[in-house]
Amino acid sequence: MPLDKLQPIHITNYRDERLVNINPSSFAREFGILRHALKIASVEWGWKVPIALFRHIKIPMLYQRVIRRIQDKDLELIFKHTKDHKNIYLYPIIVIVLETAMRRSEILSLKWDDIDLKRGLIAIENTKNGYPRMISITDKSYNILKNLKVINEYVFPFTKNSLRLMYQRLWERLSLKIRFHDLRHE
């Protein structure tokens, strides 16, 4: 269909057809890209595009995922089973996540050079939002980090998959339904 013949009904029909096959969050991203492309075409290239047609098209509400809180009894169970785990890094990883609210990717990319025990800071360079940040080291984190064995440049020498599998096996054994990400919110 030529752009000059495009009407709001065409866009809403497209939206409704897409939402049958994809999630609202996927549609919101897709629609955002389309709007942005039209804006670039109009503003930067001087093309005559019907950008105004897209302004008033409603996008379905995106609901935030519920933040799960971990019960104290579950935390005690986790600590009990990880403190003497055969992998010496599992307990420290869980404590560091609970104490710092670091993401899994931040934990796995953490290097010894990023940690300043004297000043009590952890420097996170590669973050999800792209902005580096500094995290204060709590007493509990300090004790964990001070006593960890240095094997290589990484504090926790794991791949994403090995941590995922180890974590998954533990949670299945403990019959818990807690995502790794949920540890960040405690």
Sequence and secondary structure as in RCSB ss.txt:
>XXXX:A:sequence
MPLDKLQPIHITNYRDERLVNINPSSFAREFGILRHALKIASVEWGWKVPIALFRHIKIPMLYQRVIRRIQDKDL
ELIFKHTKDHKNIYLYPIIVIVLETAMRRSEILSLKWDDIDLKRGLIAIENTKNGYPRMISITDKSYNILKNLKV
INEYVFPFTKNSLRLMYQRLWERLSLKIRFHDLRHE
>XXXX:A:secstr
  GGG  HHHHHHHHHHHHHHS HHHHHHHHHHHHHHHHHHHHTT     HHHHHT               HHHH
HHHHHHHHT SSTTHHHHHHHHHHH   HHHHHH BGGGEETTTTEEEE S TTS  EEEE  HHHHHHHHHS  
 SSBSS   HHHHHHHHHHHHHHHT    GGGGGG 
